[in-house]
Amino acid sequence: MMVGQQRWRRLTPMKSRATAADELQRERNGTLLEGDLTGRIIKCFYRVYDTLGFGFLESVYLKAMLLELAAEGLNASAQAAIDVWYGDQKIGHFRADILVEGRVIVEIKASELLASDARKQLLNYLRASKVEVGLLLHFGPKASFHRLTHTNPKELEQRSIG
């Protein structure tokens, strides 16, 4: 390998049940799963980015997002504990950056480049919980967001968050 060249490895896309198909069907019907709520969260994201710009720690953006979400009239909790299930067994929990209205997981990243595993992390959070929609907010040199969905099996719908 020559100096200055990076060796790239092929990443296999993660398979999830009905993620793209469900989203496509909802778009055709003119609705997105939690579309109104995610729209309000994204509006808050851009207000924070317009005010603070790029260059702060994730904790600063998280606190600013909580203030904006509260001003928007949304119930949001930071570092919300969400149970992880394996079959019918609770095997642990993870902490989402922000959980909005108990229906959308928000992950905040503040870096020059958004790592490819950030999306995978959020998708794993969605798979392991009853929450079906997640937003990955990137406070980078250019503001960007990614909206992910995962349709969960029926047995997960009966489980509670936290």
C-alpha positions as CSV (number, residue, x, y, z in Angstrom):
1,M,0.0,0.0,0.0
2,M,1.3,3.4,-0.9
3,V,1.8,6.1,1.7
4,G,-1.2,8.4,2.0
5,Q,-3.6,5.8,0.7
6,Q,-6.2,4.3,3.0
7,R,-7.3,0.8,2.8
8,W,-11.1,0.6,2.6
9,R,-13.0,-2.4,3.6
10,R,-16.3,-3.3,2.2
11,L,-19.2,-2.9,4.6
12,T,-22.2,-5.1,4.3
13,P,-25.5,-3.2,4.8
14,M,-27.4,-4.2,7.9
15,K,-30.7,-5.9,7.1
16,S,-33.8,-4.7,8.9
17,R,-37.4,-5.8,8.6
18,A,-39.6,-3.5,6.4
19,T,-37.6,-0.4,7.1
20,A,-37.4,1.0,3.5
21,A,-40.6,-0.6,2.3
22,D,-42.7,0.7,5.1
23,E,-41.2,4.2,4.7
24,L,-41.8,4.1,1.0
25,Q,-45.4,3.0,1.5
26,R,-46.0,5.8,4.0
27,E,-44.5,8.4,1.6
28,R,-46.8,7.1,-1.2
29,N,-49.7,7.6,1.2
30,G,-48.5,11.1,1.9
31,T,-47.5,10.5,5.5
32,L,-44.3,9.6,7.4
33,L,-44.2,7.7,10.6
34,E,-44.1,10.4,13.3
35,G,-43.7,12.9,10.5
36,D,-45.2,15.9,12.4
37,L,-43.0,15.2,15.5
38,T,-39.8,14.7,13.5
39,G,-40.5,17.8,11.6
40,R,-40.7,19.8,14.8
41,I,-37.5,18.2,16.1
42,I,-35.7,19.0,12.9
43,K,-36.9,22.6,13.1
44,C,-35.4,22.8,16.6
45,F,-32.1,21.3,15.3
46,Y,-31.7,24.0,12.7
47,R,-32.5,26.8,15.2
48,V,-29.7,25.4,17.5
49,Y,-27.3,25.1,14.6
50,D,-28.1,28.6,13.3
51,T,-27.4,30.0,16.8
52,L,-24.3,28.0,17.8
53,G,-22.8,26.8,14.5
54,F,-20.1,24.2,14.4
55,G,-17.3,23.5,17.0
56,F,-18.9,22.8,20.4
57,L,-19.0,19.5,22.3
58,E,-22.0,17.2,21.9
59,S,-23.1,18.0,25.5
60,V,-23.5,21.7,24.6
61,Y,-25.7,20.8,21.6
62,L,-27.7,18.4,23.7
63,K,-28.5,21.0,26.3
64,A,-29.4,23.6,23.6
65,M,-31.7,21.0,21.9
66,L,-33.4,20.3,25.2
67,L,-34.1,24.0,25.6
68,E,-35.5,24.3,22.0
69,L,-37.6,21.2,22.4
70,A,-39.1,22.5,25.6
71,A,-39.8,25.9,23.9
72,E,-41.5,23.9,21.1
73,G,-43.8,22.3,23.7
74,L,-42.3,18.9,23.4
75,N,-41.5,16.5,26.3
76,A,-37.9,15.4,25.9
77,S,-35.6,13.6,28.3
78,A,-31.8,13.4,28.1
79,Q,-29.9,10.2,28.6
80,A,-33.1,8.2,28.6
81,A,-32.6,4.6,29.6
82,I,-34.2,2.2,27.1
83,D,-34.4,-1.5,27.7
84,V,-32.6,-3.9,25.3
85,W,-34.4,-7.2,24.7
86,Y,-33.2,-10.5,23.4
87,G,-36.3,-12.6,22.6
88,D,-38.4,-12.2,25.7
89,Q,-35.5,-11.5,28.0
90,K,-34.4,-8.1,29.1
91,I,-30.6,-8.2,28.7
92,G,-29.6,-4.6,29.4
93,H,-30.2,-1.0,28.5
94,F,-28.7,1.8,26.6
95,R,-28.9,5.5,27.0
96,A,-30.3,7.5,24.1
97,D,-29.0,11.1,23.9
98,I,-32.6,12.4,23.8
99,L,-36.0,10.7,23.8
100,V,-38.8,12.9,22.5
101,E,-42.4,12.2,23.6
102,G,-41.4,8.6,24.1
103,R,-41.6,8.1,20.3
104,V,-38.4,9.4,18.7
105,I,-34.8,8.6,19.6
106,V,-32.5,11.5,18.9
107,E,-28.7,10.9,18.6
108,I,-26.4,13.9,18.5
109,K,-23.0,13.9,16.8
110,A,-20.6,16.9,16.7
111,S,-17.7,16.0,14.5
112,E,-16.0,17.1,11.3
113,L,-17.1,13.9,9.6
114,L,-20.0,11.7,10.5
115,A,-18.8,8.1,11.1
116,S,-20.6,5.4,9.2
117,D,-21.3,3.5,12.3
118,A,-23.3,6.4,13.8
119,R,-26.3,5.3,11.6
120,K,-25.8,1.7,12.6
121,Q,-25.8,2.6,16.3
122,L,-29.1,4.4,15.9
123,L,-30.6,1.6,13.9
124,N,-29.5,-0.9,16.6
125,Y,-31.2,1.3,19.2
126,L,-34.4,1.2,17.2
127,R,-34.2,-2.6,16.8
128,A,-33.7,-3.2,20.5
129,S,-36.6,-1.0,21.6
130,K,-40.2,-0.3,20.9
131,V,-39.4,3.1,19.4
132,E,-39.6,3.0,15.6
133,V,-38.2,6.4,14.5
134,G,-34.8,7.9,15.1
135,L,-33.1,11.1,14.1
136,L,-29.3,11.4,13.8
137,L,-28.4,15.1,14.1
138,H,-25.0,16.0,12.9
139,F,-23.7,19.3,14.1
140,G,-20.7,19.3,11.7
141,P,-19.3,22.0,9.4
142,K,-22.6,21.7,7.5
143,A,-25.7,20.8,9.4
144,S,-27.3,17.5,8.4
145,F,-29.7,15.0,9.7
146,H,-30.7,11.4,9.0
147,R,-34.1,10.0,9.6
148,L,-34.2,6.2,10.3
149,T,-37.2,3.9,10.9
150,H,-37.5,0.3,11.9
151,T,-40.8,-1.5,12.2
152,N,-40.6,-3.7,15.3
153,P,-42.2,-7.1,15.8
154,K,-45.5,-7.0,17.6
155,E,-44.1,-8.5,20.9
156,L,-41.9,-5.4,21.3
157,E,-45.0,-3.1,21.3
158,Q,-46.0,-4.5,24.7
159,R,-42.7,-3.6,26.4
160,S,-42.1,-0.3,28.1
161,I,-39.3,2.2,27.8
162,G,-37.0,2.7,30.8
